[in-house]
Structure formats: structure tokens, C-alpha cells
Amino acid sequence: LIHFITPPLALPHSFKSTMSSTPTPLTKALIYGGKTGWIGGKMAALIAAKHPSVTVVLASARIENRADVAAELDAEKPSHVFMAAGITGRPNIDWCEDHKPETIRTNVIGTLNLADLCNDRGIHCTVYATGCIFKYDDAHPLGSGIGFTEEDKPNFDESFYSQTKGYMEPMLKCYPSCMILRVRMPISDDLSHRNFITKIVKYERVVNIPNSMTVLTEMLPASLAMATKGLTGVYNFCNPGVISHNECLDLYTKYIDPTYTYKNFTLEEQSKILKAGRSNNELDATKLLRDLPEDIKLNDIKTAVELCMQRMRVNLTEEFGELPDALPKEVRKN
């Protein structure tokens, strides 16, 4: 188990417990985004490893095709659905600015299709959504430790990707069988191109802003336990606390590549090279920590990222050889 030690936090009265009175046992998981998606693939492997008796099916239907999704749900009859399909763009969310119909088709129509069809059939549906729908403001200042809660309305719409996610969440909340997880800047212990660390390592310059982030090694098992418990509604799905870009890269330098160097630039300078704005925020973890199953413990984000870098060093050494010389060229800038 991964342990997070912290004094108990007082929970605002506005946080309502959202849990099915009699959760359906996990017997068959149908995963959308499991065939080619990053998080979906990790969830398929996780469920197979932790619950060998559970049938894991990688969905074939495209979520924007409602009839196909309905037929697949009726044929497979899953106890739980995990929705990790979506468009984030390649190489990044700037792609969505020039592909708005495609983005809407998947991120809005497709997600609503699946949530609606699962609700009609009484199937618990976990949606891996995003917390990139907020930005620091006067009520949640940078460095204050005041995070956005699950009750707060999105205040960030400076990218089309975040716009679609921001107006999707209130609609998804209407489905009583749906659990919406606000993932942010996901981090893994490999060199996946989706890994936040891998992304920023390749940048010429980075901003240095504390943010809430999601270390998948800890958080994906938590999502599985939450789904099994029958939790529904919105959850800020990040390790507690914040960590900056520089702190992440300093840990990368410490454990992976001592020769790595980086440069900072300002938000204003960053905006000149991007088509769309980027979200920076802190999400409050109070509700998540309260509702987690008792056997799931989370590290604060700084501890979680350091442990992740330690695992990454072991994984990369086994895969490539002695570091840093054996690292792939795409992450060796120096």
C-alpha cells in the first residue's frame, strides 16, 4: 500500500457523500480507450493483475456511434464501464483549436452517449475527465493552498479542449451512475509521450508554476477501488498538494539524467508560441481523501513524484541499460 500521512481535514458541508447503497460487484469491466489509449490500457492491465477472476473487455465501438455503443453494452453486459477514450490532440491540445468538430464529436457527443446508455442500463460508468477547467483567481490565489472544490464552476476556457470539458462536466453530473474524475497533468514511471514529465523534458523552455497533478501509479488503483465501492459524482483526482514544473524536472535530473538542464520563461512568453492557453490550478483533495476506501492511501504529490522517478530509473535501466547514456535520443537534449 502507498501511505499518505496527514492531519484529518474538515469537510465543507457542501460536499455530499455520493455512493451507491448496494454497489454492483465487479465481475466484468468494459474499457473504452483500452485498445489504443494510454490510461485505458493501464486500467486493463491493472484490473487483470489485481482481479484475475474479472473479465476485462477492450471496447471496439467508437463512442460517437451511439447505436454501436448500445449494441456493445447489450452484448457484453459489463458490471462496470471505464471511459478513457477522448481527444487531446497530437502533439498537444493546440490541435483541437483547428479540429473543433472532431473534438466535439468525441469529447462531447461520444462521452454523453456512453454516460447516457450506461445510465439507462444501470451500469456504473467511470469517466477519466480533466481538472484543466480552472485557473488561479482572486478566490484561489497561486500559492495560497486554497484549491478548487468539486462544487466550483469551471473558470478556464482559454483552450477549446478545456471549453468542451468545462461544459461537459455539469451534464455528466446529471447521471446518477456516473463517476467523473478530474485528472491533471498525469505522470507515469515510463517514457510514454502522454506522460507529463516526458512532455516537459522535451521542451526548450518551461513555465514554473505549482499545479495539482495525478501520479497514475497511485491514482489508477484508487479509481478502481472507488468504482468497486460504487462512488459517483465529481472528484478532484489528483495527489494532495501541488508541485511545480521545476520541482518535477529537478527530480528527473536527480534520478534519471544528471546532465539534463532546462530554462524557464514567463506565461506571457509562453502564450506567444501556443495557439491555446494552458490551465494552472490547485484542486482540493478533501472530498477524495474522505471517500477513498480505507485500504487506499495516497502520497502527497511531491512524495508521489519522487517515488515515481525512483521507479522510472529502475524501469528505464531494465529497458535501455545504464542511465543516462542509454536513454533514447528524444529525451537527451544535452
Secondary structure, DSSP 4 states (H G I P E B T S, - for coil): ---------PPPTT----B-SSPPP--EEEEETTTT-HHHHHHHHHHHHH-TTSEEEE--S-TT-HHHHHHHHHHH--SEEEE------SSSTHHHHT-HHHHHIIIIIIHHHHHHHHHHHT-EEEEEEESTT---BTTB-TTS---B-TTSPP---SSHHHHHHHHHHHHHTT-TTEEEEEE-S-B-SS--TTSHHHHHHT-SEE----B---BHHHHHHHHHHHHHHTB-EEEE-S-SS-B-HHHHHHHHHHHT-TT---EE--HHHHHTT-SS------B--HHHHHHS-TT-----HHHHHHHHHHHHHHHHHHHH-STTTTS-GGG---
